[in-house]
């Protein structure tokens, strides 16, 4: 069952179950030494643990432990340790790392939290660095614009972190140049884009440190709501299609000109009022991006340092020398192939553009999208068929009732959709609703959308006096009992609950539906 906070208060949830869902079998169940668990349980758990490779997560006790010279924290290899230490911790890496250690003899500074060192990805996390949106706002945005409801929402000092957990972990390997990691990063990016209406941090580290879920900060939990990797990939592909984003990066020899001489690079080098703030990329990302270009152009490290040191000295708010060295070390570590086109465009948007258009190329790659036009495809994407159905129902709808009444054959002929495809769309859609009344020759099939159904209920609520409220609720209950529990059913019931029983949410939902037309 889902649990959501009232006025953003923590919800009651079993923390052991939370860590089981988030970490899967990535850590051992109990400590190898000094465990407090009974011996029979430890023996049984050890047998299960031996079936899969184990790694570690990194934890810190304070946000101040994230330092310019590294991360001050420690390594956790068992769920038992994490449960015991949770009250004194603030952040952890919910995704498990393969190799781990410390950089100093005192064992205070940890190492190993690099993307290519990931053993398994357990969850995607979206950071929302503001409290101006409520938990309900975030949930509605997840349902309307993202893949669906999250598994967890954790409150932070200034906002929330939204967890979308995988049913089974995605194991990362170096096969095919870490293709699995590239796919996961694209999914993470699309999740962040889908929650932009609630101010998701687009530039938050995909698989870094996040708030550790604790009894005091979990404000929404639906632990059985997880997603398969196939669901994430299919959803992410539809997101890419909708914004016509490239699916592949193809090497090309089209451009031999130096990127350093390009208009965008020179414009960025001339930008001096670059500082940045939480949720917006600034000096560090700018210098890192420029250094990556220098690296890919074949400059040696000393030459790039001199160049970046000169640029840093021109900034209104220059970085400290040690930070500059650290950024340069990362850029030349060999872990990165080159500058990200999207980061470059974001930097230009924030710190350069004054109405002029600057094209961006990174020299060695051209982005191609391999996709035919809809009329050339033998099977249209289900989301396109879904929109066709919604358009038809909306056009045929009578304001006096929520449903239009058509046989399935009539629907298929009107829209031009195969019956098998219609059934598949109904199974996957979270926007369509269907009901069948009567039997045999007297049976009637009603079709509507979540939006039209809610719109009709709102009209009735406004027109009905208080003394008839209970009858109206009973009538709505009878309607919903007849509905088939397709993908849109859960979304509809959530809206209805807020409309009928929560006046504040009702006003906000009514306004949202009026604005959406």
N, C-alpha and C positions, 0 to 999 in steps of 0.2 A: 504493500500500500504506500502511496505517496504521502509524505508529510511536508507541509509547507508552514513556514513561520507566520505567526500572527504579528503584524507590525514589526517584522524582521527579527523577532525573538528566536533564540535557538530552539530546535526541535529535539525530541527525545529519540535517540537512535543508538543501536549497539555498535560501539566503536570497533570491536573485533570483526564484526560483519563488514563494516566499512572498509577496513584494511584488507580483508579477504577479497572483496570485490575489486578494489583498486590495484592490489599488488599481485593477485593470482598466486602462482607458486614461485614467484621470482625470488623470495626470501625463504629461509628455513622457518618452520613453524615455531620452534623453540631454540633457545640459546644452546650452543654446543657445550658450554660450561656454565655452572652455577644456575641452571634453570630451576625455577620454582615448581614446575609441572611434575605430577606424579610419574614415576618411572614407566608404568605401562603406556601412558599417553605419549611419552617421549619416544619409546621404542616404536609404537605404531606410526607416529608422525615421521620418524626417521625413514621408515620403509617407503612412505609416500613421497617424502622429499627426494629420495634417491632416484626417483623416476624422471626428474627434470633438472636441468642445469640451474644453479643458483647464482645470484649476483648480490648487489648491495645497493642501498640508497644512501644519499648524503643528507645530513640534517644540520640545522643551526639553531642556536638558542635565542638569537636576537637578530633583528634586521641590520643592526650595526655590524654584524659579522660578515656582511658582504663588503669587502674592502677593495681598494684599487689594486692592491698587490695580490689578491686572491681571496679565497673563502675560508673563514675560520669556523670550523665545525668538526663533525666526526662521522664515522662510517657505521651504518647499521646493517646487519646481515640477517636479522631474525625479526619476525612479527612480535615476538614476546618482548624484545627490547624496545621496539617502537611503541607498543602499548604502555609499557612501564614508564618510558621517558616522555611520552606525549605531553603531559602537563607543563613541562619545562621547555618545550620546543616551540618554535614559531614557523619554520619553513622546512620543507623536505623536497626531494625529487621523487614524484610518484612513479616515474618510469625507472626501470632497474638498469644499472650499469654493469658491464662485464668485468672491467679491471678497476682497481681502486687502491688508494694509498694516501700517504702524507708526504708533504714536501719538506718538512722540518723534523729535527730530532725530537722536539717536544710533542710531536703528533697533534698539532693544533690546526695546521693548514692542510686542507684536503686537496686531492688531485684525482682526475679521472672523469669529471662530469663534462665530457665532450660528446657531441652527437654521434660521432662514428664509433664511440666506445659503448653505445647503448647495447644492452643485451636484449631487452624487450620493451616495447611500448605498450603500456597498459591503459592509458587514458589520454584524451586530449583535454587541455584546460584553456579556457578563455578568461583573460583578466579584464575586469571592468573597474577602472580606477576612479569611481565616483559613487556617492550615495544618493544622487538626485533621482535615481530610478529605484522603485521598490522591487522586492522579490517577485511579486505578481507581474510587474512590467517585464521583467527578464523572462519569466515563464511564458508569457503571451508572445513575446518576440521569438523565443525558441520554437514555439508551435507554429507561428505564422511565417517565419522567415528562415528558420534553420532546419536541422535534420529532425528535430522533435524535442521532447522534454529531456532535460539533462538527468544525470544520475545523482548529482550533488550540487548544491550551491553553498559555498563557504564564505562567510563574511570576513573581510580584512579591515584594517584600520580605516581605510579610505574608500572601500568599495566592496567588490565581490569577486570570487573566482568560481567559474562555472565548469564543472567536471562532466565530460561525456566519456563514460567508461566503455571499453571493449569487452565483448563476451569472452573472447579468448585473446591472449596477448599476441602482438605482431612481433616476431623475432627478427632482429636485424642482423644481417650478415654483409660481408663485403662482395658478395656475388653481384655481377652486373653493375659494378660501380655503385653499390649501396642503393639499388633501385627502390627497395622497400622503404628506406628512409626518405627518399625523394617523394614517393607517393604519400607518405605520412605527413610530410611538411606541406604538401599541397592541400591535403584535407584540413590540416590545422589552419592554414591561411584562409580557406573557404569558410570554416567555422567562425573565424574572427570577422570576416566580411559580413557574414549573415547576421551578426549581432552588433553591427555598427550603429543601429538605431538606439541602442542602450550604451553607447560609447565604449565598445570593446577596444582594447589597446591593440592596434594593428601591428605594433612592432615588439610586442612582448616575446621573449624567448619561447620557442615552441615546446621545448622539452627540458626546461631548466628547473629552477626552484619555484615552488608555490606554497601557499599557506597550508600547513598541516591541518587536516580536518580533526577537530576535537569536539567534545561535548558542548563546549562554550561557544563555538562559532559555526556549527552546521545549521543553516537556516532553511534548507530544503533537502529532502532525501527521498529517493525512489530507487532503492538498491537493485530491484529486479529490472530496472529500465536501462539495459545496456544494448550495445549495437555490435553487429558482426562487421568484420572488415569489408565484406562485400557490400553491406548497406552503406558504409561510409564512402566506398569508392563510387558506387552508383550515384549517390547523392552529390558527391563532389564533382563528378563528371557532368551532371546536369547543371551545376553551378557554373562550371567552366563554359558550357555551351551557351548559357544565358548571357554571359558577358563577352562571348567570343574570345575567350582566353586561349592561348596556345596550349596544345596538349603535349607537344614535343619540342625539344631544343635540338636543332640539327646543326652540326658544324658546317661552316661554309668558308670559301676563300674569296667571297665577293669583295671584301674590303681589305686593302693592304695599308690604308692610311693609319697613322698613329692615333689612338684614342685620346692621347694627351693633347693633341692639336684640335680635338673636336670642340664644337661650340659649347656643349653642355659641361665638359670638363673645365674649360677656361672660365665659364660663367660661375661654376661652383668655387673655383680657386679664388675668384674675385669677391666672393661673399664673405664679409667679415663680421656681420652681426648675427652670428650663429651661436646659440647657446643651448636651446632645447629644454624640455621639461618632461615630467612623467607623462608617458603616452605619446610623446612627440620626439622624433629623432633629432639629434642636435650635433654637437661638436664631435663626440666620440664616433658616431656613425659616419659623419662626413669625412673625418680623417681616415677612418678604416676603409671606406669606399675608395677614396683617392689613392691610398696606399696599395689596395688590391690592384688598381689599374696599373700603377707603377710596377708592381710585381709581375703582372701578366705581360707587360711591355718589355720585361727582361732587365729592368734596372736592378743594380745590386742594392743591398740593404743600406749601405752607407750613403749612397746617392739619394735614395728615397728619404732617409732620415733628414738629411740636410734640406731637402725640398719641403718636407712636412714641418720641420722645425721653423723654417722661414714663414710658411703659411700660418702656423700656430701663433707666431709672434705678431702677426697682423690682426688676429682676432681681437674683438673688444673684450672677450672673456677667455683668454688662452688657458689651455690645460697645463698641468704641472708636467715637468720633464719626465718624471717616472711613469706617468700615465701615458704619455706619448710613446715612450719606449715600449710599454706593455702592448699598446695597440699595434705598433709596428711589428712586434714579435708575433702577434697573432696573425697578421696579414701575411707574413712570410713563413708561417708554420707549415705550409703545404696542405693544409686541411681544406682550403677554399680554392675553387677553380677560377673565380673572377667576381667582379662586382655584379650585384643583382640589379637588373633593369628596373624593377619595381621600387627598390630602395632609392635608386638614382632619381626616378621621377618624383618620389615623395620628397626628397631633399630639395629638388628644384622648386617644387610647389611651395614648400615652406619657407625657403630662404633666398630664392632667386627671382621667380616670375614676377613681372610687372605688366602683365597683359600680353607679352610677346610669347610666341610659340617656339620651343626649342626641341628639336627631335633628338632622340636618344638612341645611340647604338653603342655596342661594346666590342666592336671590331671583329671578334672571332666567331660570333654566333648570330644567326638570323632566326627569328621565331616564326614557325609555320604552324598553321592549324589544319589538320586533316579531317575535314567534315564536308559531306555533300549537302546541297540544298535539300529542303524537306521533300520536294516533289521528286527528287532523284533517289530517295531512300525507300527501300521496300517496306520497312516498318518505321513509322513515325515514333518519336520518343513518347513515352506514356504521359509525360507532363504536358506535351503539346495537345494530345488527345484530351487530357483532363481539362485544359483551358477551353477547348472546343465545346465540351459538354457543358461547362459552366456558362459559357456565352449563350448557348442555346436555351438552357433552363432559365437563365435570367431574362432573356428576351421574351420567353413564353409565359413567364410567371404572372399570376394575377395577385395584386396586393391583398385581396380578401382572404387568401390562404397561402400557406408556405409551399405546398406541393403543386407540381404539374402532373397530370395523370396520363401516362403513355405506356403502351406495351413495350417490351424490350425490343421487339422487331421494329416498332415505329421509331424508337430512339436511334437504332442503328441506321435506318434508312434516312432519317432527317439529318444526321451528322455525317453519314458516310463512313461509319466505323464498323469493322468486323465484330461479330458478337463475342468471339473469344477475346479480342482486345478490350472490349468494353468491360468484360468480367475481370480482366487483369487490372485495368485502371481502377475499378471499384475496390479491388482488394488492397491496392497500394495507396489510394488517395486518402488524404486527411481533410479534404474539403467537400466531398460529395456525400450525400445521404440518400437512402432508398428505403421504401417501405412497401409491403404487399398486404392488402386487406381482402377479405373474402376468400372463397375457395372455388376451384374448378373454373367453370365458365363465368362465374361471377367475380372472379379475382380481379383486383385493380392494382396497378403498380404506380406508386408515387415517387417522384424525383425532386430533390431540392439540393441546396448547398447549405453549409454551416452558416454562411453569411446571410442568406435569405431567411433561414429559420430564425436566427437571432433577431434579424430586422423585424420579422413578424411578431415575435414575442415582445419586443420593445414597444411596438405600436399598441399591442393589447395592454401592456402594463400602464402605458400613459392614459389609455382610454378607460381603463377599469377603475372604479372607485374601490376604496380600501375594503368595504364590506364584502366585495366580490373576489377579493384577493385569493382566498383559500380555494374557491371554485376554479379560479384560473390556474392555480398551481396544480390542482388535481387534473385539469384538462391537459396541461403540458405534460404531466406525468403519464397520462394515458397515451399521448402521442409518442413520447420517447420509448415507451414499453414496446411499441409496435415496430420501432426502427431496427433494421439490421445493424449489428455491431461491426460496421466497417471501420476503416481508419479514421474517418471524421467523427465517429460517435464519441470517443473520449474527449476530443477537443470541444464538441458541442456541449457535453455535460459540464465541463469546466466553466464555459461561458455562462451557462444557465445558472449554475450554482452562484456565480458572482452577481449576475443580474437580479436574482430573486432575493438573495439573503445578505448581500453586501452593498448598501447604498452608495458608498464611495466608489467602489469598482463599477457599479452600474452607470454612474455619471460619466466615468472615464470611457467605458466601453461604448456607451451611446454616442459620445462625441467622436470616438474613433470610427464607428460605423457610418456616422453622418458624413465625416470628412472623406471617407473612402468611396462614398457615392452609392 
